[in-house]
Amino acid sequence: MPTPPLSSVGSIASYLILAFLALVVTLIALILSQGATVIAVSELYLGRTITIGDSFRRVRGELGTIFGVMMLNGLATFVGLILLIVPGIYVMCRLLVGIPAALLENLGSRAAVERSWQLTEDSAGRAFLVFLLYFALSMAATMLFAFPFQMAIILVKGNPSLILVFMGLAQVGTFIANVLVVPVMTIASAILYYDLRVRKEAFDLQVMMAPLVGPVTGGVPKVIT
């Protein structure tokens, strides 16, 4: 078997390094955007105003918690998918509101996952509809921003340099698609979180009572002593 040219090996190594860095940046951006979006939706729901900068500042100290929730959700869903596809989807739906629970109730990663499981009891179907919307939008965005470059990779398979260019463009397109679609999912999960609390814990009455018992913090009115 002929040894690939050093230039090709170097190009591949450079691409792998750039791909890894892009993955890390994308993950951090995803965590920040999800957390800031949940905070913003919460403030709007409670009738308060907040700036984009304030949303990001408030979530900076919660990056580890959000990442922990995402990892636990992914692990639980993966185990469910190994057992059978349907249990994995069910678990994924039951854990949809873990990040809002973590941020708005000041919970740790494990407690937030358990809280999501509690809140979504008998409501997995509603969470499933949110996921259906997300996947439909994600597929449409990917087809628009990334699929053309993925097809181009196949067409130029004999040109390594162009392959690397189109692979990079495909990653950029995927990133743009995620930037556009993920906030929709995050907003929907935050709204679902509050809706579940209203239905199961009369959270709307707690908010109405807030002027009497104190400001609402972490989703629960704090009594003034």
C-alpha positions as CSV (number, residue, x, y, z in Angstrom):
1,M,0.0,0.0,0.0
2,P,1.5,3.4,-1.0
3,T,2.3,5.8,1.8
4,P,0.2,9.0,1.6
5,P,2.1,12.2,0.9
6,L,3.2,14.2,4.0
7,S,1.2,17.2,2.8
8,S,-2.0,15.1,2.8
9,V,-1.2,13.7,6.3
10,G,-0.5,17.2,7.6
11,S,-3.8,18.5,6.1
12,I,-5.7,15.8,7.7
13,A,-4.1,16.4,11.1
14,S,-4.8,20.1,10.8
15,Y,-8.4,19.4,9.9
16,L,-8.8,17.0,12.9
17,I,-7.3,19.7,15.3
18,L,-9.6,22.3,13.8
19,A,-12.6,20.0,14.1
20,F,-11.9,19.2,17.7
21,L,-11.5,22.9,18.5
22,A,-14.7,23.6,16.6
23,L,-16.5,20.9,18.7
24,V,-15.3,22.4,22.0
25,V,-16.3,25.9,20.9
26,T,-19.7,24.7,19.7
27,L,-20.3,22.8,23.0
28,I,-19.5,25.9,25.1
29,A,-21.6,28.1,22.9
30,L,-24.5,25.6,23.2
31,I,-24.3,25.5,26.9
32,L,-24.1,29.3,27.2
33,S,-27.0,29.9,24.8
34,Q,-29.2,27.3,26.4
35,G,-28.7,28.7,29.9
36,A,-29.1,32.3,28.8
37,T,-32.2,31.5,26.9
38,V,-33.8,29.7,29.8
39,I,-33.0,32.7,32.1
40,A,-34.4,35.1,29.6
41,V,-37.6,33.1,29.1
42,S,-38.1,32.8,32.8
43,E,-37.7,36.6,33.4
44,L,-40.2,37.3,30.6
45,Y,-42.6,34.7,32.1
46,L,-42.4,36.4,35.5
47,G,-43.0,39.8,34.0
48,R,-39.5,41.1,34.4
49,T,-37.1,42.6,31.9
50,I,-33.6,41.4,31.3
51,T,-30.9,42.2,28.7
52,I,-29.0,39.6,26.7
53,G,-25.8,40.5,28.6
54,D,-27.5,40.0,31.9
55,S,-28.8,36.6,30.8
56,F,-25.3,35.4,29.9
57,R,-23.7,36.8,33.1
58,R,-26.2,35.0,35.3
59,V,-25.5,31.7,33.6
60,R,-21.7,31.8,33.6
61,G,-21.4,30.2,37.0
62,E,-23.8,27.4,36.0
63,L,-21.9,26.0,33.0
64,G,-20.8,22.9,35.0
65,T,-24.3,22.2,36.2
66,I,-25.8,22.5,32.7
67,F,-23.0,20.3,31.2
68,G,-23.7,17.7,34.0
69,V,-27.4,17.7,33.2
70,M,-26.7,17.2,29.5
71,M,-24.3,14.4,30.2
72,L,-26.7,12.6,32.5
73,N,-29.6,13.1,30.0
74,G,-27.4,11.7,27.2
75,L,-26.3,8.7,29.3
76,A,-29.8,7.8,30.4
77,T,-31.2,8.2,26.9
78,F,-28.3,6.1,25.5
79,V,-29.0,3.3,28.0
80,G,-32.7,3.4,27.0
81,L,-31.9,3.3,23.3
82,I,-29.6,0.2,23.9
83,L,-32.5,-1.6,25.7
84,L,-35.0,-0.7,23.0
85,I,-35.6,2.4,20.9
86,V,-38.9,3.3,22.5
87,P,-37.7,3.3,26.1
88,G,-34.8,5.6,25.0
89,I,-37.3,8.1,23.4
90,Y,-39.4,7.9,26.5
91,V,-36.5,8.7,28.8
92,M,-35.4,11.6,26.6
93,C,-38.9,13.1,26.8
94,R,-39.1,12.7,30.6
95,L,-35.7,14.5,31.0
96,L,-36.6,17.5,28.7
97,V,-37.0,20.1,31.5
98,G,-33.8,19.2,33.4
99,I,-31.9,22.3,32.4
100,P,-34.7,24.8,33.3
101,A,-35.1,22.9,36.6
102,A,-31.4,23.2,37.4
103,L,-31.2,26.9,36.6
104,L,-34.5,28.1,38.0
105,E,-34.5,26.1,41.2
106,N,-30.8,26.2,41.8
107,L,-30.4,22.4,41.7
108,G,-27.4,20.2,41.1
109,S,-27.2,18.1,37.9
110,R,-28.6,14.9,39.5
111,A,-31.3,16.7,41.4
112,A,-32.3,18.5,38.2
113,V,-32.7,15.3,36.3
114,E,-34.8,13.8,39.1
115,R,-36.9,17.0,39.2
116,S,-37.5,16.7,35.4
117,W,-38.6,13.1,35.8
118,Q,-41.0,14.2,38.5
119,L,-42.5,17.1,36.6
120,T,-43.0,15.2,33.3
121,E,-44.9,12.3,34.9
122,D,-47.9,11.7,32.7
123,S,-46.7,14.4,30.3
124,A,-44.1,12.5,28.2
125,G,-46.4,12.9,25.1
126,R,-46.3,16.7,25.3
127,A,-42.5,16.6,25.6
128,F,-42.4,14.2,22.6
129,L,-44.3,16.8,20.5
130,V,-41.6,19.4,21.4
131,F,-38.9,16.9,20.2
132,L,-40.8,16.3,16.9
133,L,-40.9,20.1,16.3
134,Y,-37.2,20.3,17.0
135,F,-36.2,17.4,14.7
136,A,-38.4,18.8,11.9
137,L,-36.8,22.2,12.1
138,S,-33.3,20.7,12.6
139,M,-33.7,18.5,9.4
140,A,-34.9,21.5,7.4
141,A,-32.0,23.7,8.6
142,T,-29.4,21.0,8.0
143,M,-30.7,20.4,4.5
144,L,-30.4,24.1,3.8
145,F,-27.1,25.0,5.3
146,A,-25.0,21.8,5.4
147,F,-26.4,19.2,3.0
148,P,-25.2,21.0,-0.2
149,F,-21.6,20.9,1.1
150,Q,-22.0,17.2,2.1
151,M,-23.1,16.5,-1.5
152,A,-20.1,18.5,-2.8
153,I,-17.7,16.2,-0.8
154,I,-19.0,13.2,-2.8
155,L,-18.6,15.0,-6.1
156,V,-15.0,16.0,-5.5
157,K,-13.9,12.8,-3.8
158,G,-10.8,12.7,-6.0
159,N,-9.5,16.1,-4.8
160,P,-8.3,16.0,-1.1
161,S,-7.9,19.7,-0.8
162,L,-11.5,20.5,-1.9
163,I,-12.7,17.7,0.3
164,L,-11.2,19.4,3.3
165,V,-12.7,22.7,2.2
166,F,-16.2,21.3,1.8
167,M,-15.9,19.4,5.1
168,G,-15.1,22.6,6.9
169,L,-18.0,24.4,5.2
170,A,-20.3,21.5,6.1
171,Q,-19.3,21.9,9.7
172,V,-19.9,25.7,9.5
173,G,-23.3,25.0,8.0
174,T,-24.2,22.5,10.7
175,F,-23.1,25.1,13.3
176,I,-25.4,27.7,11.8
177,A,-28.3,25.3,11.7
178,N,-27.8,24.5,15.4
179,V,-27.6,28.2,16.3
180,L,-30.9,28.8,14.6
181,V,-32.8,25.7,15.8
182,V,-31.5,24.9,19.3
183,P,-32.9,28.1,20.9
184,V,-36.4,27.0,19.7
185,M,-35.9,23.8,21.6
186,T,-34.7,25.6,24.7
187,I,-37.5,28.1,24.7
188,A,-40.0,25.3,24.3
189,S,-38.5,23.3,27.2
190,A,-38.6,26.4,29.5
191,I,-42.2,27.1,28.6
192,L,-43.1,23.5,29.2
193,Y,-41.3,23.6,32.5
194,Y,-43.5,26.5,33.7
195,D,-46.6,25.0,32.2
196,L,-46.0,21.7,34.1
197,R,-45.5,23.7,37.4
198,V,-48.7,25.6,36.8
199,R,-50.6,22.4,36.2
200,K,-49.1,20.4,39.0
201,E,-48.0,22.9,41.6
202,A,-50.3,25.9,41.0
203,F,-47.2,28.0,40.2
204,D,-49.3,30.8,38.8
205,L,-50.9,31.2,42.3
206,Q,-47.5,31.4,43.8
207,V,-46.5,34.2,41.4
208,M,-49.7,36.1,42.2
209,M,-48.9,35.8,45.9
210,A,-45.3,37.0,45.5
211,P,-46.2,40.6,46.4
212,L,-47.4,39.3,49.8
213,V,-44.7,36.8,50.6
214,G,-41.7,38.2,48.7
215,P,-40.1,38.0,45.3
216,V,-40.1,34.8,43.3
217,T,-36.5,33.3,43.3
218,G,-35.6,30.0,41.7
219,G,-39.2,29.5,40.8
220,V,-40.5,29.6,44.4
221,P,-41.7,32.6,46.4
222,K,-39.3,33.5,49.2
223,V,-41.0,34.5,52.4
224,I,-39.9,37.8,54.0
225,T,-39.1,37.6,57.7
